Amino acid sequence: MALEKDVDCPACGETRSFYRTAAMTLHLGEKTKWRCPDCGYGYVEINGIDTLSA
């Protein structure tokens, strides 16, 4: 899995390169935490489903 990915950051209002800060395997699949290095905004992704605001 990649260590960074480009995502639209809701706090910055622009596309930023988020960095993977943690990952672990759960019974639901892989849980990955991502964080924006510019503002510190973070979100969680489990099996490709993220917690970013819609």
PDB file with one MODEL, atoms N, CA, C and O in Angstrom:
MODEL        1
ATOM      1  N   MET A   1       0.844  -1.177   0.000  1.00  0.00           N
ATOM      2  CA  MET A   1       0.000   0.000   0.000  1.00  0.00           C
ATOM      3  C   MET A   1       0.888   1.238   0.000  1.00  0.00           C
ATOM      4  O   MET A   1       1.985   1.230   0.559  1.00  0.00           O
ATOM      5  N   ALA A   2       0.415   2.271  -0.615  1.00  0.00           N
ATOM      6  CA  ALA A   2       1.169   3.522  -0.730  1.00  0.00           C
ATOM      7  C   ALA A   2       1.285   4.224   0.627  1.00  0.00           C
ATOM      8  O   ALA A   2       0.446   4.041   1.509  1.00  0.00           O
ATOM      9  N   LEU A   3       2.320   5.015   0.773  1.00  0.00           N
ATOM     10  CA  LEU A   3       2.529   5.780   1.994  1.00  0.00           C
ATOM     11  C   LEU A   3       1.937   7.177   1.907  1.00  0.00           C
ATOM     12  O   LEU A   3       1.861   7.882   2.913  1.00  0.00           O
ATOM     13  N   GLU A   4       1.516   7.582   0.715  1.00  0.00           N
ATOM     14  CA  GLU A   4       0.860   8.877   0.555  1.00  0.00           C
ATOM     15  C   GLU A   4      -0.177   8.787  -0.550  1.00  0.00           C
ATOM     16  O   GLU A   4      -0.073   7.958  -1.454  1.00  0.00           O
ATOM     17  N   LYS A   5      -1.182   9.656  -0.463  1.00  0.00           N
ATOM     18  CA  LYS A   5      -2.196   9.717  -1.519  1.00  0.00           C
ATOM     19  C   LYS A   5      -2.799  11.100  -1.552  1.00  0.00           C
ATOM     20  O   LYS A   5      -2.933  11.760  -0.521  1.00  0.00           O
ATOM     21  N   ASP A   6      -3.164  11.535  -2.751  1.00  0.00           N
ATOM     22  CA  ASP A   6      -3.746  12.856  -2.952  1.00  0.00           C
ATOM     23  C   ASP A   6      -5.249  12.810  -2.660  1.00  0.00           C
ATOM     24  O   ASP A   6      -5.986  12.008  -3.233  1.00  0.00           O
ATOM     25  N   VAL A   7      -5.679  13.692  -1.755  1.00  0.00           N
ATOM     26  CA  VAL A   7      -7.070  13.730  -1.314  1.00  0.00           C
ATOM     27  C   VAL A   7      -7.484  15.192  -1.180  1.00  0.00           C
ATOM     28  O   VAL A   7      -6.660  16.048  -0.858  1.00  0.00           O
ATOM     29  N   ASP A   8      -8.763  15.476  -1.427  1.00  0.00           N
ATOM     30  CA  ASP A   8      -9.299  16.821  -1.185  1.00  0.00           C
ATOM     31  C   ASP A   8      -9.465  17.001   0.318  1.00  0.00           C
ATOM     32  O   ASP A   8     -10.325  16.367   0.930  1.00  0.00           O
ATOM     33  N   CYS A   9      -8.652  17.855   0.908  1.00  0.00           N
ATOM     34  CA  CYS A   9      -8.681  18.092   2.351  1.00  0.00           C
ATOM     35  C   CYS A   9      -9.812  19.057   2.694  1.00  0.00           C
ATOM     36  O   CYS A   9      -9.827  20.179   2.188  1.00  0.00           O
ATOM     37  N   PRO A  10     -10.763  18.648   3.544  1.00  0.00           N
ATOM     38  CA  PRO A  10     -11.868  19.538   3.897  1.00  0.00           C
ATOM     39  C   PRO A  10     -11.417  20.747   4.717  1.00  0.00           C
ATOM     40  O   PRO A  10     -12.058  21.796   4.657  1.00  0.00           O
ATOM     41  N   ALA A  11     -10.335  20.625   5.475  1.00  0.00           N
ATOM     42  CA  ALA A  11      -9.860  21.735   6.298  1.00  0.00           C
ATOM     43  C   ALA A  11      -9.082  22.760   5.462  1.00  0.00           C
ATOM     44  O   ALA A  11      -9.251  23.965   5.648  1.00  0.00           O
ATOM     45  N   CYS A  12      -8.240  22.290   4.553  1.00  0.00           N
ATOM     46  CA  CYS A  12      -7.446  23.195   3.709  1.00  0.00           C
ATOM     47  C   CYS A  12      -8.250  23.728   2.522  1.00  0.00           C
ATOM     48  O   CYS A  12      -8.003  24.836   2.048  1.00  0.00           O
ATOM     49  N   GLY A  13      -9.214  22.934   2.046  1.00  0.00           N
ATOM     50  CA  GLY A  13     -10.015  23.332   0.899  1.00  0.00           C
ATOM     51  C   GLY A  13      -9.336  23.067  -0.435  1.00  0.00           C
ATOM     52  O   GLY A  13      -9.803  23.546  -1.468  1.00  0.00           O
ATOM     53  N   GLU A  14      -8.255  22.319  -0.431  1.00  0.00           N
ATOM     54  CA  GLU A  14      -7.512  21.998  -1.651  1.00  0.00           C
ATOM     55  C   GLU A  14      -7.091  20.537  -1.628  1.00  0.00           C
ATOM     56  O   GLU A  14      -7.211  19.861  -0.605  1.00  0.00           O
ATOM     57  N   THR A  15      -6.600  20.059  -2.754  1.00  0.00           N
ATOM     58  CA  THR A  15      -6.055  18.705  -2.818  1.00  0.00           C
ATOM     59  C   THR A  15      -4.668  18.710  -2.185  1.00  0.00           C
ATOM     60  O   THR A  15      -3.815  19.523  -2.542  1.00  0.00           O
ATOM     61  N   ARG A  16      -4.453  17.802  -1.250  1.00  0.00           N
ATOM     62  CA  ARG A  16      -3.182  17.685  -0.529  1.00  0.00           C
ATOM     63  C   ARG A  16      -2.697  16.235  -0.580  1.00  0.00           C
ATOM     64  O   ARG A  16      -3.486  15.322  -0.825  1.00  0.00           O
ATOM     65  N   SER A  17      -1.432  16.033  -0.354  1.00  0.00           N
ATOM     66  CA  SER A  17      -0.868  14.694  -0.231  1.00  0.00           C
ATOM     67  C   SER A  17      -0.978  14.263   1.221  1.00  0.00           C
ATOM     68  O   SER A  17      -0.241  14.756   2.075  1.00  0.00           O
ATOM     69  N   PHE A  18      -1.892  13.347   1.504  1.00  0.00           N
ATOM     70  CA  PHE A  18      -2.056  12.818   2.854  1.00  0.00           C
ATOM     71  C   PHE A  18      -1.057  11.689   3.047  1.00  0.00           C
ATOM     72  O   PHE A  18      -0.772  10.934   2.118  1.00  0.00           O
ATOM     73  N   TYR A  19      -0.528  11.579   4.260  1.00  0.00           N
ATOM     74  CA  TYR A  19       0.443  10.540   4.576  1.00  0.00           C
ATOM     75  C   TYR A  19      -0.169   9.506   5.495  1.00  0.00           C
ATOM     76  O   TYR A  19      -0.930   9.839   6.403  1.00  0.00           O
ATOM     77  N   ARG A  20       0.171   8.237   5.252  1.00  0.00           N
ATOM     78  CA  ARG A  20      -0.321   7.138   6.087  1.00  0.00           C
ATOM     79  C   ARG A  20       0.413   7.180   7.418  1.00  0.00           C
ATOM     80  O   ARG A  20       1.643   7.124   7.455  1.00  0.00           O
ATOM     81  N   THR A  21      -0.335   7.278   8.512  1.00  0.00           N
ATOM     82  CA  THR A  21       0.276   7.351   9.833  1.00  0.00           C
ATOM     83  C   THR A  21       0.194   6.032  10.588  1.00  0.00           C
ATOM     84  O   THR A  21       0.974   5.803  11.512  1.00  0.00           O
ATOM     85  N   ALA A  22      -0.740   5.159  10.210  1.00  0.00           N
ATOM     86  CA  ALA A  22      -0.885   3.863  10.877  1.00  0.00           C
ATOM     87  C   ALA A  22      -1.720   2.939  10.010  1.00  0.00           C
ATOM     88  O   ALA A  22      -2.522   3.383   9.189  1.00  0.00           O
ATOM     89  N   ALA A  23      -1.513   1.636  10.212  1.00  0.00           N
ATOM     90  CA  ALA A  23      -2.316   0.637   9.509  1.00  0.00           C
ATOM     91  C   ALA A  23      -2.334  -0.638  10.332  1.00  0.00           C
ATOM     92  O   ALA A  23      -1.340  -0.995  10.965  1.00  0.00           O
ATOM     93  N   MET A  24      -3.466  -1.320  10.320  1.00  0.00           N
ATOM     94  CA  MET A  24      -3.584  -2.611  11.007  1.00  0.00           C
ATOM     95  C   MET A  24      -4.708  -3.416  10.382  1.00  0.00           C
ATOM     96  O   MET A  24      -5.609  -2.857   9.756  1.00  0.00           O
ATOM     97  N   THR A  25      -4.653  -4.705  10.550  1.00  0.00           N
ATOM     98  CA  THR A  25      -5.677  -5.579  10.002  1.00  0.00           C
ATOM     99  C   THR A  25      -6.702  -5.913  11.087  1.00  0.00           C
ATOM    100  O   THR A  25      -6.349  -6.335  12.188  1.00  0.00           O
ATOM    101  N   LEU A  26      -7.962  -5.715  10.754  1.00  0.00           N
ATOM    102  CA  LEU A  26      -9.082  -6.027  11.635  1.00  0.00           C
ATOM    103  C   LEU A  26      -9.920  -7.125  10.999  1.00  0.00           C
ATOM    104  O   LEU A  26      -9.643  -7.550   9.877  1.00  0.00           O
ATOM    105  N   HIS A  27     -10.936  -7.582  11.705  1.00  0.00           N
ATOM    106  CA  HIS A  27     -11.835  -8.580  11.118  1.00  0.00           C
ATOM    107  C   HIS A  27     -12.638  -7.987   9.956  1.00  0.00           C
ATOM    108  O   HIS A  27     -13.154  -8.732   9.123  1.00  0.00           O
ATOM    109  N   LEU A  28     -12.748  -6.665   9.891  1.00  0.00           N
ATOM    110  CA  LEU A  28     -13.459  -5.993   8.797  1.00  0.00           C
ATOM    111  C   LEU A  28     -12.577  -5.766   7.578  1.00  0.00           C
ATOM    112  O   LEU A  28     -13.084  -5.482   6.493  1.00  0.00           O
ATOM    113  N   GLY A  29     -11.272  -5.887   7.742  1.00  0.00           N
ATOM    114  CA  GLY A  29     -10.315  -5.619   6.673  1.00  0.00           C
ATOM    115  C   GLY A  29      -9.193  -4.744   7.207  1.00  0.00           C
ATOM    116  O   GLY A  29      -8.956  -4.698   8.414  1.00  0.00           O
ATOM    117  N   GLU A  30      -8.505  -4.054   6.313  1.00  0.00           N
ATOM    118  CA  GLU A  30      -7.399  -3.217   6.745  1.00  0.00           C
ATOM    119  C   GLU A  30      -7.882  -1.825   7.147  1.00  0.00           C
ATOM    120  O   GLU A  30      -8.607  -1.171   6.397  1.00  0.00           O
ATOM    121  N   LYS A  31      -7.478  -1.381   8.331  1.00  0.00           N
ATOM    122  CA  LYS A  31      -7.788  -0.042   8.833  1.00  0.00           C
ATOM    123  C   LYS A  31      -6.537   0.808   8.645  1.00  0.00           C
ATOM    124  O   LYS A  31      -5.450   0.434   9.087  1.00  0.00           O
ATOM    125  N   THR A  32      -6.699   1.959   7.981  1.00  0.00           N
ATOM    126  CA  THR A  32      -5.577   2.842   7.702  1.00  0.00           C
ATOM    127  C   THR A  32      -5.923   4.255   8.149  1.00  0.00           C
ATOM    128  O   THR A  32      -7.023   4.745   7.896  1.00  0.00           O
ATOM    129  N   LYS A  33      -4.972   4.907   8.816  1.00  0.00           N
ATOM    130  CA  LYS A  33      -5.154   6.296   9.237  1.00  0.00           C
ATOM    131  C   LYS A  33      -4.312   7.186   8.333  1.00  0.00           C
ATOM    132  O   LYS A  33      -3.145   6.897   8.068  1.00  0.00           O
ATOM    133  N   TRP A  34      -4.922   8.272   7.864  1.00  0.00           N
ATOM    134  CA  TRP A  34      -4.261   9.229   6.973  1.00  0.00           C
ATOM    135  C   TRP A  34      -4.294  10.605   7.608  1.00  0.00           C
ATOM    136  O   TRP A  34      -5.259  10.947   8.291  1.00  0.00           O
ATOM    137  N   ARG A  35      -3.242  11.412   7.391  1.00  0.00           N
ATOM    138  CA  ARG A  35      -3.155  12.749   7.968  1.00  0.00           C
ATOM    139  C   ARG A  35      -2.582  13.740   6.967  1.00  0.00           C
ATOM    140  O   ARG A  35      -1.649  13.429   6.227  1.00  0.00           O
ATOM    141  N   CYS A  36      -3.160  14.950   6.957  1.00  0.00           N
ATOM    142  CA  CYS A  36      -2.678  16.053   6.124  1.00  0.00           C
ATOM    143  C   CYS A  36      -1.500  16.713   6.846  1.00  0.00           C
ATOM    144  O   CYS A  36      -1.653  17.146   7.988  1.00  0.00           O
ATOM    145  N   PRO A  37      -0.332  16.799   6.208  1.00  0.00           N
ATOM    146  CA  PRO A  37       0.823  17.392   6.881  1.00  0.00           C
ATOM    147  C   PRO A  37       0.723  18.919   7.041  1.00  0.00           C
ATOM    148  O   PRO A  37       1.423  19.500   7.870  1.00  0.00           O
ATOM    149  N   ASP A  38      -0.131  19.556   6.263  1.00  0.00           N
ATOM    150  CA  ASP A  38      -0.249  21.016   6.322  1.00  0.00           C
ATOM    151  C   ASP A  38      -1.108  21.489   7.495  1.00  0.00           C
ATOM    152  O   ASP A  38      -0.735  22.423   8.203  1.00  0.00           O
ATOM    153  N   CYS A  39      -2.251  20.847   7.697  1.00  0.00           N
ATOM    154  CA  CYS A  39      -3.172  21.318   8.742  1.00  0.00           C
ATOM    155  C   CYS A  39      -3.373  20.307   9.870  1.00  0.00           C
ATOM    156  O   CYS A  39      -3.899  20.662  10.925  1.00  0.00           O
ATOM    157  N   GLY A  40      -2.963  19.056   9.665  1.00  0.00           N
ATOM    158  CA  GLY A  40      -3.119  18.043  10.701  1.00  0.00           C
ATOM    159  C   GLY A  40      -4.445  17.297  10.646  1.00  0.00           C
ATOM    160  O   GLY A  40      -4.698  16.432  11.486  1.00  0.00           O
ATOM    161  N   TYR A  41      -5.298  17.615   9.672  1.00  0.00           N
ATOM    162  CA  TYR A  41      -6.579  16.916   9.544  1.00  0.00           C
ATOM    163  C   TYR A  41      -6.328  15.440   9.257  1.00  0.00           C
ATOM    164  O   TYR A  41      -5.488  15.097   8.425  1.00  0.00           O
ATOM    165  N   GLY A  42      -7.055  14.576   9.944  1.00  0.00           N
ATOM    166  CA  GLY A  42      -6.876  13.149   9.726  1.00  0.00           C
ATOM    167  C   GLY A  42      -8.194  12.438   9.521  1.00  0.00           C
ATOM    168  O   GLY A  42      -9.249  12.913   9.941  1.00  0.00           O
ATOM    169  N   TYR A  43      -8.117  11.289   8.868  1.00  0.00           N
ATOM    170  CA  TYR A  43      -9.304  10.458   8.688  1.00  0.00           C
ATOM    171  C   TYR A  43      -8.896   8.989   8.676  1.00  0.00           C
ATOM    172  O   TYR A  43      -7.720   8.657   8.528  1.00  0.00           O
ATOM    173  N   VAL A  44      -9.885   8.121   8.834  1.00  0.00           N
ATOM    174  CA  VAL A  44      -9.678   6.680   8.877  1.00  0.00           C
ATOM    175  C   VAL A  44     -10.323   6.053   7.653  1.00  0.00           C
ATOM    176  O   VAL A  44     -11.369   6.503   7.184  1.00  0.00           O
ATOM    177  N   GLU A  45      -9.693   5.020   7.151  1.00  0.00           N
ATOM    178  CA  GLU A  45     -10.214   4.275   6.006  1.00  0.00           C
ATOM    179  C   GLU A  45     -10.183   2.794   6.364  1.00  0.00           C
ATOM    180  O   GLU A  45      -9.151   2.279   6.796  1.00  0.00           O
ATOM    181  N   ILE A  46     -11.316   2.105   6.185  1.00  0.00           N
ATOM    182  CA  ILE A  46     -11.385   0.668   6.423  1.00  0.00           C
ATOM    183  C   ILE A  46     -11.838  -0.001   5.135  1.00  0.00           C
ATOM    184  O   ILE A  46     -12.946   0.236   4.655  1.00  0.00           O
ATOM    185  N   ASN A  47     -10.968  -0.839   4.581  1.00  0.00           N
ATOM    186  CA  ASN A  47     -11.237  -1.548   3.318  1.00  0.00           C
ATOM    187  C   ASN A  47     -11.679  -0.593   2.214  1.00  0.00           C
ATOM    188  O   ASN A  47     -12.586  -0.916   1.446  1.00  0.00           O
ATOM    189  N   GLY A  48     -11.055   0.570   2.126  1.00  0.00           N
ATOM    190  CA  GLY A  48     -11.365   1.511   1.051  1.00  0.00           C
ATOM    191  C   GLY A  48     -12.533   2.431   1.332  1.00  0.00           C
ATOM    192  O   GLY A  48     -12.809   3.319   0.525  1.00  0.00           O
ATOM    193  N   ILE A  49     -13.232   2.256   2.446  1.00  0.00           N
ATOM    194  CA  ILE A  49     -14.341   3.142   2.816  1.00  0.00           C
ATOM    195  C   ILE A  49     -13.802   4.140   3.826  1.00  0.00           C
ATOM    196  O   ILE A  49     -13.294   3.747   4.876  1.00  0.00           O
ATOM    197  N   ASP A  50     -13.909   5.441   3.517  1.00  0.00           N
ATOM    198  CA  ASP A  50     -13.288   6.441   4.372  1.00  0.00           C
ATOM    199  C   ASP A  50     -14.306   7.217   5.209  1.00  0.00           C
ATOM    200  O   ASP A  50     -15.514   7.126   4.990  1.00  0.00           O
ATOM    201  N   THR A  51     -13.793   7.973   6.163  1.00  0.00           N
ATOM    202  CA  THR A  51     -14.631   8.774   7.051  1.00  0.00           C
ATOM    203  C   THR A  51     -14.597  10.259   6.691  1.00  0.00           C
ATOM    204  O   THR A  51     -14.973  11.104   7.503  1.00  0.00           O
ATOM    205  N   LEU A  52     -14.143  10.581   5.462  1.00  0.00           N
ATOM    206  CA  LEU A  52     -14.127  11.970   5.018  1.00  0.00           C
ATOM    207  C   LEU A  52     -15.557  12.482   4.913  1.00  0.00           C
ATOM    208  O   LEU A  52     -16.477  11.736   4.577  1.00  0.00           O
ATOM    209  N   SER A  53     -15.729  13.772   5.208  1.00  0.00           N
ATOM    210  CA  SER A  53     -17.074  14.341   5.089  1.00  0.00           C
ATOM    211  C   SER A  53     -17.520  14.399   3.648  1.00  0.00           C
ATOM    212  O   SER A  53     -16.717  14.640   2.746  1.00  0.00           O
ATOM    213  N   ALA A  54     -18.792  14.179   3.436  1.00  0.00           N
ATOM    214  CA  ALA A  54     -19.350  14.154   2.073  1.00  0.00           C
ATOM    215  C   ALA A  54     -19.564  15.537   1.532  1.00  0.00           C
ATOM    216  O   ALA A  54     -20.026  15.692   0.401  1.00  0.00           O
TER     217      ALA A  54
ENDMDL
END
